[in-house]
Amino acid sequence: MIIDAHQHFWKLKRGDYPWPNETVADIFRDFEPADLAPLLAAAGVDRTVLVQATDTVAETEFLLQIASEVDWVAGVVGWVDLAVPDAPKVIDRLQQNSTLKGLRPMLQNIEETGWILSDTVAPALSHMADLGLCFDALIQPRHLEPISQIARLHPSLPIVIDHIAKPKMGGARTPDTEWMQGMRRLAELPNVHCKLSGLVTEIGPAWTMSDLAPFAAHVLQFFGPDKTLFGSDWPVVNLASTYTDWRGTVDTLLSKVSAVDRAKIMGGNAQAFYGLKGPRKD
């Protein structure tokens, strides 16, 4: 089974999306299940993990409703303000829907790099760990050390790094030492995983395979076949590629990986990490 561990939907008229906006005209429109379904079929992808795109509980509820109606959406990664005192209660309410598998604070948009380490956030992180919820880390290289600390402080909290932490890529850049060392340290922690997603949009439409290959190789070297997850980041991927082309690109990046390990990266790891159940039987 192939599972896309990272995709989005949005309906702009809901009114709580500061992004996407006019600066990304190609994706500044609604994206719904009917748009993705034929792409999944063409790419041989069986199920997906639907990830939040804005920082409201209302959007999480919107995504959970979609998951209840669309069989191939296997789980939802939502959003809660982890710093407010009643965060555990909000999490409890949302988790009454069993398709909620994780939460994602949008750390890349928070100016304070160490926000996630604040005392006000700790109770919510502990509660997530107690409930078996996962933590999606939408981060930049500046966050690698704080996330390492979080992983050590909450060893039972499953953490996955989105979009390989968004290092500087393209223009014949090679992986810099800070990113490599930070990712290596994270990979050494048993509760930290990484999504092979978002690479092309960090570069733009002019990306080449040679731009991607060294970064993907380091992710595979550090995290290995048991802690790397395939994700499309659709529809954001449309800014630099297409769903079909990214799916083929991942196949090329994994061409030297064994069939057994490729199956883990392309679906088995997502299923285990998020605790995804099989499709509903009518």
VENNORMO-V202322 format. One line per field, one symbol per residue. ss: DSSP state (2 for helix, 1 for strand, 0 for the rest). Layout:
ss = ???
This chain:
ss = 001111100102220000000222222000102222222222200011111000002222222222222000111111000000002222222200000111100022200000222022222222222220011110002222222222222000001112222000000000002222222222200001111100222220000022222222222222200001110001022220002222222222200000222222222222222200000000
